């Protein structure tokens, strides 16, 4: 099978991050300085080989270069501890990737598009704020308010399940503070199992897109980390076109919070009558979601 991307390594916070560079096709969106470039990363616990490639290929066919990368501690990237979500660290990784595009051939480093999904759908709002080199932001089924997500989780999970996950999170924080390794739990599990995502269908949906570097485990302190995640507050600071794509029946990323972020960022909104994972490759709403991204970017960058 022919490889359709070049491997890229760049540094963030003293750690080597691994990325894939997809070259854009044609010159439809190019200027004399090069093509616009999309910077993308996954959501909670995801790796670039877990469903990002079809999005990247579609955008590259439309004439945009794409840099897809793994966060520190995940996938092919370096960094310790492994499988721990750091909101500060992941935002730093996005910014490092934005700097790294200047080394890619054929790319206009002054025309960066930020692309995020789920957790990273919030990261791109923060990474794009107050930047004049970011020309567009695409936020797919974004998680933009950790407290709103916690309230949504309480509606869909049994209190006993939430309590077990919370206890595991406290144990992990205590163990890490004492110099021991973090307490781990599965990222996705079946209903009734203690995991970060355990609603009906989550296990099947996530494992269907999982790539070879993906691991079904996460630091149990994830829930405590997400409580501080509120990029909805900085959506108003974007100065570029924004596309927010909302799954109307999303049980993981609150749709109403995503809509508020879109209004604050003066963004274009697309709605899909589906759940959180139904916009991924292999699902019914992947093609429409990708088509809307391409149309949005061509309209604003053409």
C-alpha positions, 0 to 999 in steps of 0.5 A: 500500500502506497504511503500518502503522507510524509512522517514529521518530527517536531519538538514541544516542551522538550518532547519529540512529537510525531506527525503526518504531512499530507500534501495538498493537491493542485493550486486552487487554494495556493498563493505565491507563498504556498498552500494553506495548511490544516493542523489537526489532532484527536480527541480524548485518548485518540491517536492520529491513526484512529480515524484522522487520515480520511479527514486529512485525505479529503482536505488534501484532495481539496487543496490544503496541506495537512499536519496531523499529530499525536500529543505528548504521551500518546501514539507515536509521540514521546513523553512521559507519563503515557496516556495522561491527558494534560490540557495545558500540554496538549494546547502547547502541542497544538501551538508547537505544531503551528510553528512546525508547519513553517518547515513543510514544503509548499506551505504558507505558514501565514495561512493556518487552519486549525481542525479539532474534534471532541476535546481538541474541538475546544483546543482549537478555539484556544489555540486560534485566539488572538492569532493573525496567522490562523485563517479558519477554525473547524471544530467538530462535535466539540467539548468546550465546557467541562462542567457542562459535560459533567452534567450531561454525563450525570444524566446518562450514567448511573451514580455508582459508575460515576462515583467509581470513576471519581474515586479512581481519579482521586487515587491517581492524583494521590499516587502521582503526587507521591511519586508512584505511577498513575492509576489507569482505567479503560478509555472505553468500556461497555455499559456498567464497566468502569471506564472514561466512556461507557455508554451503549455503543461507545466501545464499538464506535471507538474501537471501530476507528482505533489504529495500531498505536491506540491503547484502551487505557487512560489516566483515571484523573481525566475527569478531574482534568476536564473539569477545568476545560472551558475554551468556550470562554475564549471563542469570542477572541477568534478573529477568523471564520469558524465552523462548528459542527454539532451532533444534535444527540451528542451524549459526550460533548454537550450540543448546547455548549457547542452552540453557545461557543459558535455564537460567541465566535460568530461562527457558521453552524452545521447540525447532524441528527446523530450521536458523538461518534456518528461523524467518523469514517464508516458512519453515516454522517462522515461524508456530509461532515467532511463535505461541509468542511471542504465547502467552508474552507474553499469559500473562505480561502479560495 
